[in-house]
Amino acid sequence: IALVGTYTSPKALTVAPLFMMNLIPMVAYGAATSVLSRKQNFPSFLRTVHPSQNVMEVIVKLVQYFNWRWVSFLYIDDDYGKDGQDLFIKRIKDTEICLAYTKSLNQFTDHSQIFKQTEAHKIGVIIVFAPEWTAEALIEAAIKLNVTNKVWIAGDGWSLNKKLPKKKGIRNIGTVLGVSQPRMTIPGFTDFIHSSRSQTHCEKAEQNMLCNQVYNCSSLSAKD
């Protein structure tokens, strides 16, 4: 069994076809790209999170609930982000929601230009479909550039970010609404993590490659 993939990791899409050839079970703990839901292409692929189309469904319903019709969509410039953009465009078809501005984000993004375009189009709702590190740079730029009175809708890649709420000036940017997935407590997880304490450790250095799950975690919590 292969275990792979964070929310924005390209590894799942790259590696999955190789595992599918022999129907080797592949479990992704974070990969949310919708294409991986196609069982005819990925018959032995499984994941422990909701696919992006489910998250996008909630975002669109949120926009419709408040009757917002003039929005922008910012997304990370990779497979995860482009998939989110495609899903959003398809989902708002035949609705009253208008995508007034859309832009990909990366380490070279000119945030000031994005906010200039947002103001020029008089956009009040900004949907951000990106991981934490990309969203942090965007929000920090918004604070620095004094962007105010916006509604920000956070995708599940950064909605539970613990750093941004502590930022000085964060309250000035407007209202932030987020979509997140439920986090479950796994019964017995703590005992499982610490079970290696009672296991016999490798005595020979050359055996270490076969005992990579044996480690000293006496000073760490299960969360660590």
HELIX and SHEET records of a PDB file:
HELIX    1   1 LYS A   11  MET A   20  1                                  10    
HELIX    2   2 SER A   34  SER A   37  5                                   4    
HELIX    3   3 SER A   52  TYR A   65  1                                  14    
HELIX    4   4 ASP A   79  ARG A   91  1                                  13    
HELIX    5   5 HIS A  111  ALA A  120  1                                  10    
HELIX    6   6 GLU A  132  LYS A  144  1                                  13    
HELIX    7   7 LEU A  164  LYS A  166  5                                   3    
HELIX    8   8 ILE A  170  ILE A  173  5                                   4    
HELIX    9   9 PHE A  189  ILE A  193  1                                   5    
HELIX   10  10 HIS A  194  SER A  198  5                                   5    
HELIX   11  11 ALA A  205  LEU A  210  5                                   6    
SHEET    1   A 3 ALA A   2  VAL A   4  0                                        
SHEET    2   A 3 MET A  26  ALA A  28  1                                        
SHEET    3   A 3 PHE A  45  ARG A  47  1                                        
SHEET    1   B 5 CYS A  98  LEU A 105  0                                        
SHEET    2   B 5 TRP A  70  ILE A  76  1                                        
SHEET    3   B 5 VAL A 125  PHE A 129  1                                        
SHEET    4   B 5 LYS A 150  ALA A 154  1                                        
SHEET    5   B 5 GLY A 174  GLY A 178  1                                        
END                                                                             
